[in-house]
Amino acid sequence: MPLFVRTILVTGSESDVQAARQDHLAHLASLAAAGKIRAAGSFPRGDGYLEIFDAKDLYEAEEIARSSPLVALGLGTWMLREWDEIRF
């Protein structure tokens, strides 16, 4: 199954984003429970997230990417890229 990387850069004010952050983490937890997440984390400054996840194709990946509350509420910009893992 292809891997995809989603980056989200938070653009909303902290007061607007605070509740949505918790919802975003719940969103990630549900993806993890479904076996979709390979890795996820936040940027140290608190201004965004990076996640690597499985999806069957670009359409499913975009559906997943748009389903974050941060994205759905317009509180962040996002980018989605297919990603090839390099194993050593």
N, CA, C and O atoms as a GROMACS GRO file, in nm:
protein
  352
    1MET      N    1   0.086  -0.118   0.000
    1MET     CA    2   0.000   0.000   0.000
    1MET      C    3   0.090   0.123   0.000
    1MET      O    4   0.188   0.129   0.075
    2PRO      N    5   0.058   0.222  -0.083
    2PRO     CA    6   0.141   0.344  -0.088
    2PRO      C    7   0.142   0.420   0.044
    2PRO      O    8   0.047   0.415   0.123
    3LEU      N    9   0.251   0.490   0.066
    3LEU     CA   10   0.264   0.577   0.182
    3LEU      C   11   0.249   0.722   0.138
    3LEU      O   12   0.289   0.759   0.027
    4PHE      N   13   0.190   0.803   0.226
    4PHE     CA   14   0.173   0.945   0.199
    4PHE      C   15   0.217   1.025   0.320
    4PHE      O   16   0.208   0.978   0.434
    5VAL      N   17   0.265   1.146   0.295
    5VAL     CA   18   0.305   1.238   0.400
    5VAL      C   19   0.212   1.359   0.394
    5VAL      O   20   0.191   1.419   0.289
    6ARG      N   21   0.158   1.392   0.511
    6ARG     CA   22   0.077   1.513   0.522
    6ARG      C   23   0.150   1.605   0.618
    6ARG      O   24   0.188   1.565   0.728
    7THR      N   25   0.171   1.728   0.576
    7THR     CA   26   0.218   1.831   0.668
    7THR      C   27   0.107   1.932   0.685
    7THR      O   28   0.038   1.970   0.590
    8ILE      N   29   0.090   1.975   0.809
    8ILE     CA   30  -0.007   2.080   0.840
    8ILE      C   31   0.069   2.191   0.911
    8ILE      O   32   0.137   2.167   1.011
    9LEU      N   33   0.059   2.312   0.859
    9LEU     CA   34   0.115   2.429   0.925
    9LEU      C   35   0.000   2.510   0.980
    9LEU      O   36  -0.088   2.554   0.905
   10VAL      N   37   0.000   2.529   1.110
   10VAL     CA   38  -0.109   2.600   1.178
   10VAL      C   39  -0.102   2.748   1.142
   10VAL      O   40   0.002   2.811   1.154
   11THR      N   41  -0.216   2.802   1.097
   11THR     CA   42  -0.222   2.943   1.058
   11THR      C   43  -0.321   3.022   1.142
   11THR      O   44  -0.321   3.145   1.138
   12GLY      N   45  -0.406   2.954   1.218
   12GLY     CA   46  -0.504   3.023   1.301
   12GLY      C   47  -0.443   3.074   1.430
   12GLY      O   48  -0.331   3.036   1.466
   13SER      N   49  -0.516   3.160   1.498
   13SER     CA   50  -0.469   3.212   1.626
   13SER      C   51  -0.474   3.100   1.730
   13SER      O   52  -0.552   3.006   1.717
   14GLU      N   53  -0.390   3.110   1.831
   14GLU     CA   54  -0.384   3.004   1.932
   14GLU      C   55  -0.519   2.984   1.999
   14GLU      O   56  -0.556   2.870   2.030
   15SER      N   57  -0.593   3.090   2.022
   15SER     CA   58  -0.725   3.075   2.085
   15SER      C   59  -0.821   2.997   1.995
   15SER      O   60  -0.903   2.920   2.045
   16ASP      N   61  -0.812   3.016   1.864
   16ASP     CA   62  -0.896   2.942   1.771
   16ASP      C   63  -0.851   2.796   1.756
   16ASP      O   64  -0.932   2.706   1.736
   17VAL      N   65  -0.720   2.776   1.764
   17VAL     CA   66  -0.661   2.645   1.735
   17VAL      C   67  -0.665   2.551   1.855
   17VAL      O   68  -0.664   2.430   1.836
   18GLN      N   69  -0.668   2.603   1.976
   18GLN     CA   70  -0.651   2.522   2.096
   18GLN      C   71  -0.744   2.400   2.101
   18GLN      O   72  -0.697   2.289   2.122
   19ALA      N   73  -0.873   2.418   2.083
   19ALA     CA   74  -0.966   2.305   2.088
   19ALA      C   75  -0.947   2.212   1.969
   19ALA      O   76  -0.958   2.090   1.982
   20ALA      N   77  -0.917   2.269   1.853
   20ALA     CA   78  -0.899   2.187   1.734
   20ALA      C   79  -0.775   2.099   1.743
   20ALA      O   80  -0.769   1.993   1.682
   21ARG      N   81  -0.676   2.143   1.821
   21ARG     CA   82  -0.556   2.059   1.840
   21ARG      C   83  -0.594   1.927   1.905
   21ARG      O   84  -0.548   1.821   1.862
   22GLN      N   85  -0.676   1.933   2.007
   22GLN     CA   86  -0.719   1.810   2.075
   22GLN      C   87  -0.799   1.722   1.979
   22GLN      O   88  -0.785   1.600   1.981
   23ASP      N   89  -0.882   1.783   1.898
   23ASP     CA   90  -0.959   1.707   1.799
   23ASP      C   91  -0.867   1.646   1.693
   23ASP      O   92  -0.891   1.535   1.646
   24HIS      N   93  -0.761   1.720   1.657
   24HIS     CA   94  -0.664   1.666   1.560
   24HIS      C   95  -0.594   1.543   1.618
   24HIS      O   96  -0.575   1.443   1.548
   25LEU      N   97  -0.556   1.549   1.745
   25LEU     CA   98  -0.491   1.434   1.809
   25LEU      C   99  -0.586   1.315   1.816
   25LEU      O  100  -0.543   1.200   1.800
   26ALA      N  101  -0.713   1.340   1.841
   26ALA     CA  102  -0.813   1.232   1.840
   26ALA      C  103  -0.826   1.174   1.699
   26ALA      O  104  -0.840   1.053   1.682
   27HIS      N  105  -0.820   1.260   1.600
   27HIS     CA  106  -0.823   1.217   1.459
   27HIS      C  107  -0.704   1.125   1.431
   27HIS      O  108  -0.721   1.020   1.368
   28LEU      N  109  -0.586   1.162   1.478
   28LEU     CA  110  -0.467   1.078   1.458
   28LEU      C  111  -0.483   0.945   1.531
   28LEU      O  112  -0.444   0.840   1.480
   29ALA      N  113  -0.538   0.950   1.651
   29ALA     CA  114  -0.558   0.826   1.728
   29ALA      C  115  -0.653   0.732   1.654
   29ALA      O  116  -0.631   0.610   1.653
   30SER      N  117  -0.756   0.786   1.591
   30SER     CA  118  -0.849   0.700   1.516
   30SER      C  119  -0.781   0.641   1.393
   30SER      O  120  -0.807   0.526   1.357
   31LEU      N  121  -0.694   0.718   1.328
   31LEU     CA  122  -0.618   0.664   1.214
   31LEU      C  123  -0.522   0.555   1.261
   31LEU      O  124  -0.505   0.454   1.193
   32ALA      N  125  -0.460   0.576   1.376
   32ALA     CA  126  -0.369   0.475   1.431
   32ALA      C  127  -0.445   0.348   1.465
   32ALA      O  128  -0.397   0.238   1.438
   33ALA      N  129  -0.563   0.361   1.523
   33ALA     CA  130  -0.644   0.245   1.559
   33ALA      C  131  -0.687   0.167   1.433
   33ALA      O  132  -0.706   0.046   1.438
   34ALA      N  133  -0.700   0.238   1.321
   34ALA     CA  134  -0.736   0.174   1.195
   34ALA      C  135  -0.614   0.117   1.123
   34ALA      O  136  -0.627   0.061   1.014
   35GLY      N  137  -0.494   0.132   1.183
   35GLY     CA  138  -0.372   0.080   1.123
   35GLY      C  139  -0.319   0.163   1.009
   35GLY      O  140  -0.241   0.112   0.927
   36LYS      N  141  -0.358   0.290   1.000
   36LYS     CA  142  -0.317   0.375   0.888
   36LYS      C  143  -0.187   0.453   0.916
   36LYS      O  144  -0.111   0.478   0.822
   37ILE      N  145  -0.162   0.490   1.039
   37ILE     CA  146  -0.048   0.577   1.073
   37ILE      C  147   0.081   0.497   1.083
   37ILE      O  148   0.086   0.395   1.151
   38ARG      N  149   0.185   0.544   1.015
   38ARG     CA  150   0.319   0.488   1.029
   38ARG      C  151   0.401   0.569   1.128
   38ARG      O  152   0.478   0.513   1.207
   39ALA      N  153   0.384   0.701   1.124
   39ALA     CA  154   0.455   0.791   1.215
   39ALA      C  155   0.380   0.923   1.217
   39ALA      O  156   0.318   0.961   1.118
   40ALA      N  157   0.385   0.992   1.331
   40ALA     CA  158   0.320   1.122   1.342
   40ALA      C  159   0.391   1.201   1.451
   40ALA      O  160   0.441   1.145   1.548
   41GLY      N  161   0.395   1.332   1.432
   41GLY     CA  162   0.456   1.417   1.534
   41GLY      C  163   0.426   1.563   1.507
   41GLY      O  164   0.376   1.601   1.401
   42SER      N  165   0.457   1.643   1.608
   42SER     CA  166   0.436   1.788   1.595
   42SER      C  167   0.571   1.856   1.586
   42SER      O  168   0.673   1.804   1.631
   43PHE      N  169   0.570   1.975   1.527
   43PHE     CA  170   0.692   2.054   1.520
   43PHE      C  171   0.716   2.118   1.656
   43PHE      O  172   0.621   2.158   1.723
   44PRO      N  173   0.842   2.128   1.699
   44PRO     CA  174   0.872   2.176   1.835
   44PRO      C  175   0.813   2.314   1.870
   44PRO      O  176   0.783   2.339   1.986
   45ARG      N  177   0.798   2.401   1.772
   45ARG     CA  178   0.741   2.533   1.801
   45ARG      C  179   0.590   2.529   1.817
   45ARG      O  180   0.527   2.630   1.850
   46GLY      N  181   0.531   2.412   1.793
   46GLY     CA  182   0.385   2.400   1.805
   46GLY      C  183   0.308   2.457   1.689
   46GLY      O  184   0.188   2.482   1.700
   47ASP      N  185   0.376   2.476   1.576
   47ASP     CA  186   0.310   2.540   1.462
   47ASP      C  187   0.270   2.443   1.351
   47ASP      O  188   0.240   2.484   1.240
   48GLY      N  189   0.271   2.313   1.383
   48GLY     CA  190   0.228   2.220   1.280
   48GLY      C  191   0.257   2.075   1.313
   48GLY      O  192   0.307   2.042   1.420
   49TYR      N  193   0.225   1.990   1.216
   49TYR     CA  194   0.235   1.845   1.232
   49TYR      C  195   0.286   1.783   1.103
   49TYR      O  196   0.271   1.839   0.994
   50LEU      N  197   0.345   1.667   1.117
   50LEU     CA  198   0.383   1.584   1.004
   50LEU      C  199   0.338   1.443   1.035
   50LEU      O  200   0.363   1.392   1.144
   51GLU      N  201   0.272   1.380   0.939
   51GLU     CA  202   0.224   1.243   0.957
   51GLU      C  203   0.254   1.162   0.832
   51GLU      O  204   0.243   1.211   0.720
   52ILE      N  205   0.291   1.037   0.853
   52ILE     CA  206   0.311   0.942   0.744
   52ILE      C  207   0.205   0.834   0.762
   52ILE      O  208   0.192   0.775   0.869
   53PHE      N  209   0.128   0.810   0.656
   53PHE     CA  210   0.021   0.713   0.668
   53PHE      C  211   0.004   0.632   0.540
   53PHE      O  212   0.048   0.671   0.432
   54ASP      N  213  -0.063   0.517   0.555
   54ASP     CA  214  -0.097   0.429   0.444
   54ASP      C  215  -0.231   0.471   0.384
   54ASP      O  216  -0.322   0.511   0.455
   55ALA      N  217  -0.240   0.463   0.253
   55ALA     CA  218  -0.368   0.482   0.184
   55ALA      C  219  -0.362   0.401   0.055
   55ALA      O  220  -0.255   0.381  -0.002
   56LYS      N  221  -0.477   0.355   0.009
   56LYS     CA  222  -0.476   0.269  -0.109
   56LYS      C  223  -0.443   0.345  -0.237
   56LYS      O  224  -0.391   0.288  -0.332
   57ASP      N  225  -0.473   0.477  -0.237
   57ASP     CA  226  -0.443   0.560  -0.354
   57ASP      C  227  -0.450   0.707  -0.314
   57ASP      O  228  -0.478   0.741  -0.198
   58LEU      N  229  -0.424   0.793  -0.410
   58LEU     CA  230  -0.424   0.937  -0.384
   58LEU      C  231  -0.561   0.986  -0.337
   58LEU      O  232  -0.568   1.077  -0.254
   59TYR      N  233  -0.668   0.929  -0.387
   59TYR     CA  234  -0.802   0.973  -0.349
   59TYR      C  235  -0.828   0.945  -0.200
   59TYR      O  236  -0.881   1.031  -0.128
   60GLU      N  237  -0.792   0.825  -0.154
   60GLU     CA  238  -0.809   0.795  -0.013
   60GLU      C  239  -0.715   0.882   0.071
   60GLU      O  240  -0.754   0.929   0.178
   61ALA      N  241  -0.593   0.904   0.024
   61ALA     CA  242  -0.498   0.988   0.098
   61ALA      C  243  -0.551   1.130   0.113
   61ALA      O  244  -0.539   1.190   0.220
   62GLU      N  245  -0.610   1.184   0.007
   62GLU     CA  246  -0.665   1.320   0.015
   62GLU      C  247  -0.785   1.326   0.108
   62GLU      O  248  -0.804   1.424   0.180
   63GLU      N  249  -0.865   1.222   0.107
   63GLU     CA  250  -0.979   1.216   0.200
   63GLU      C  251  -0.930   1.217   0.345
   63GLU      O  252  -0.985   1.287   0.430
   64ILE      N  253  -0.826   1.139   0.372
   64ILE     CA  254  -0.768   1.136   0.507
   64ILE      C  255  -0.710   1.273   0.541
   64ILE      O  256  -0.732   1.325   0.650
   65ALA      N  257  -0.635   1.331   0.446
   65ALA     CA  258  -0.570   1.461   0.471
   65ALA      C  259  -0.671   1.570   0.502
   65ALA      O  260  -0.647   1.653   0.590
   66ARG      N  261  -0.782   1.572   0.432
   66ARG     CA  262  -0.883   1.675   0.453
   66ARG      C  263  -0.968   1.652   0.578
   66ARG      O  264  -1.040   1.742   0.622
   67SER      N  265  -0.959   1.531   0.636
   67SER     CA  266  -1.046   1.499   0.750
   67SER      C  267  -0.994   1.550   0.885
   67SER      O  268  -1.065   1.537   0.985
   68SER      N  269  -0.875   1.607   0.890
   68SER     CA  270  -0.827   1.665   1.015
   68SER      C  271  -0.913   1.786   1.051
   68SER      O  272  -0.942   1.869   0.965
   69PRO      N  273  -0.952   1.798   1.177
   69PRO     CA  274  -1.027   1.917   1.218
   69PRO      C  275  -0.952   2.048   1.189
   69PRO      O  276  -1.015   2.149   1.158
   70LEU      N  277  -0.821   2.047   1.200
   70LEU     CA  278  -0.744   2.168   1.170
   70LEU      C  279  -0.763   2.210   1.024
   70LEU      O  280  -0.775   2.329   0.994
   71VAL      N  281  -0.766   2.113   0.936
   71VAL     CA  282  -0.785   2.140   0.794
   71VAL      C  283  -0.931   2.176   0.766
   71VAL      O  284  -0.959   2.276   0.700
   72ALA      N  285  -1.023   2.096   0.818
   72ALA     CA  286  -1.166   2.118   0.792
   72ALA      C  287  -1.213   2.255   0.841
   72ALA      O  288  -1.301   2.316   0.780
   73LEU      N  289  -1.154   2.302   0.950
   73LEU     CA  290  -1.193   2.433   1.006
   73LEU      C  291  -1.113   2.549   0.948
   73LEU      O  292  -1.133   2.664   0.986
   74GLY      N  293  -1.022   2.519   0.855
   74GLY     CA  294  -0.943   2.625   0.792
   74GLY      C  295  -0.840   2.687   0.885
   74GLY      O  296  -0.803   2.803   0.868
   75LEU      N  297  -0.793   2.610   0.983
   75LEU     CA  298  -0.696   2.663   1.081
   75LEU      C  299  -0.552   2.629   1.046
   75LEU      O  300  -0.461   2.656   1.124
   76GLY      N  301  -0.532   2.570   0.931
   76GLY     CA  302  -0.397   2.536   0.889
   76GLY      C  303  -0.392   2.511   0.739
   76GLY      O  304  -0.492   2.476   0.677
   77THR      N  305  -0.274   2.528   0.683
   77THR     CA  306  -0.251   2.491   0.545
   77THR      C  307  -0.190   2.352   0.545
   77THR      O  308  -0.125   2.312   0.642
   78TRP      N  309  -0.211   2.279   0.438
   78TRP     CA  310  -0.161   2.143   0.436
   78TRP      C  311  -0.102   2.109   0.300
   78TRP      O  312  -0.134   2.171   0.199
   79MET      N  313  -0.017   2.009   0.302
   79MET     CA  314   0.043   1.956   0.181
   79MET      C  315   0.041   1.805   0.192
   79MET      O  316   0.063   1.749   0.299
   80LEU      N  317   0.016   1.739   0.082
   80LEU     CA  318   0.011   1.593   0.077
   80LEU      C  319   0.103   1.546  -0.034
   80LEU      O  320   0.095   1.595  -0.147
   81ARG      N  321   0.190   1.452  -0.002
   81ARG     CA  322   0.282   1.397  -0.102
   81ARG      C  323   0.290   1.246  -0.086
   81ARG      O  324   0.291   1.195   0.026
   82GLU      N  325   0.294   1.175  -0.198
   82GLU     CA  326   0.325   1.032  -0.189
   82GLU      C  327   0.471   1.020  -0.152
   82GLU      O  328   0.553   1.103  -0.191
   83TRP      N  329   0.504   0.917  -0.076
   83TRP     CA  330   0.637   0.907  -0.017
   83TRP      C  331   0.689   0.765  -0.032
   83TRP      O  332   0.618   0.668  -0.007
   84ASP      N  333   0.814   0.753  -0.075
   84ASP     CA  334   0.880   0.623  -0.087
   84ASP      C  335   0.980   0.609   0.028
   84ASP      O  336   1.073   0.688   0.042
   85GLU      N  337   0.957   0.508   0.108
   85GLU     CA  338   1.048   0.482   0.220
   85GLU      C  339   1.177   0.422   0.168
   85GLU      O  340   1.176   0.334   0.081
   86ILE      N  341   1.288   0.470   0.220
   86ILE     CA  342   1.420   0.414   0.188
   86ILE      C  343   1.464   0.333   0.307
   86ILE      O  344   1.477   0.385   0.418
   87ARG      N  345   1.487   0.207   0.285
   87ARG     CA  346   1.528   0.118   0.394
   87ARG      C  347   1.676   0.088   0.380
   87ARG      O  348   1.726   0.061   0.270
   88PHE      N  349   1.745   0.092   0.492
   88PHE     CA  350   1.889   0.063   0.495
   88PHE      C  351   1.914  -0.065   0.570
   88PHE      O  352   2.029  -0.107   0.584
   0.00000   0.00000   0.00000
